[in-house]
Amino acid sequence: MRANILLLAIIATFFFASSAVYTLWHMVSYDGEVEWTGTIGMALTGILSVLIGFYLWLLYRNQAGELPEDRLDAEIDDADPEMGHFSPWSWWPIALGAALAMMFVSLAGPTFLIPIAAALTLIMLVGWVYEYYRGNFSR
């Protein structure tokens, strides 16, 4: 994780410096006019790198020791924790994705489908959340 933090710090420094050089170069080339799109875009990319690096630094500071991915003597089984409960046979995520795709396509095309897609999205989301409260897999 230390390598990731260092890499993000280098990326942030690069984008902040690129933003400054870009702004100065554009001002020299175009009689003092600032081109805001590129300047703000590169500065925001640097800010995003700082935010991700700061988050990783907080995680690194608060974790108990080195992660298995950071140790050279780690085995594959060291980084194999229980990740939660997943249902590989569930069809609800596919149906939810289709309903969301219908909703976003209907924003650009046939807008009469928006309420139908919203209702399908709600039904699929409720079905996925409550999948284990009914039927063969109820708990």
C-alpha positions, 0 to 999 in steps of 0.5 A, a space after each residue: 500500500 505504501 507503493 500505491 500512496 507514493 505513486 498517487 503522490 507522484 501522479 498528483 504532483 505531476 498533474 498539479 505541475 502540468 496544470 501550472 505549466 499548461 496555464 502559463 504556456 497558454 497565457 504566453 501563447 494567447 496574450 494572457 488568456 487563461 484556458 479554463 477547461 484544461 487547467 481545471 481538468 488537470 487540477 481536478 485530476 491532481 485533487 482526485 489523486 490526492 484524495 485517493 492517496 489520502 484515503 489509502 494513507 488513512 487505511 494504511 495508518 489504521 490497519 493492523 500491520 502490513 497487508 499480505 499483498 505488501 509482504 514478499 513472503 506472503 502465501 496466497 491463502 494469507 489474503 483469502 478472508 471471508 468476503 461475505 455471502 454471495 448467490 451465484 445462481 441469482 438472476 436478479 442482478 441481470 434483470 436489474 441491469 436490464 431494467 436500468 439499461 432500459 431506463 437510461 436508453 429511454 432517457 435518450 429515446 422513447 421517454 414513455 418507457 421511463 415510468 415502466 423502466 422505473 417500476 421494473 427497476 424498483 421491482 428488481 431491486 426489491 426482489 434482489 434484496 429480499 431474495 433470501 426471505 422467501 422460497 427455497 432459500 429463506 432463512 
